[in-house]
Each structure stands twice: as C-alpha cells, then as structure tokens.
C-alpha cells in the first residue's frame, strides 16, 4: 500500500536525533533519525547535534530542511512517524489536506 502524500507542517526537536513531526492530515509522530549520522556526502553535517537541531519546516516543499538546502522526503518521514504515533489524524482532515506532487 503506498504511503499517503501529506506535508510536514511542524517539527519539534526532542533530543538525540529524534523529532516530533506534525503532518497536514493531523498525524503527529516521533521519528528517530540517528542513522543519518552514518551517511556521508550531503548528510555529513547532520553528525553535529547542534546542526541537526537547526531543522525547520519549509512549507513550499512540505518537508523538513536544514541550512544549505538539505531535506528529507515527507512520505518517508510520514511512514516512520506512523510507527511511533502520538496523535492519529482525524477522519475529516484525512482526506482534505493532501498535496499533489
């Protein structure tokens, strides 16, 4: 089953490579991204916890970003967030806030 295409609308840094994400359908879930520390290339700056904590939401692209234009796919984040859900989307919001990509 394909992952729905919902944008990230809010991000909160919880601590050691953990984020709480809110999506446009109302889903709120925690994601653990410590695996990014192992990646090189464009992901190398994320090894620094202070840099990781600079995460922001870019509403134009509907996902989280870091300085320099580094971002992660919102559909992957959504899938990870559903594994650690804090709040499920409401039925009314679930069908009304998808974004065509």
Buried (B, 14 or more C-beta within 10 A) or exposed (E): EEBBBBBBBEBEBEEEBBBBBBBBBBBBBBBBBEEBBEEEEEBEBBBEEEBBEBBEBBEEBBBBBBEEEBBBEBBEBBBBBBEBEEEEBEEEBBEEBEEEE
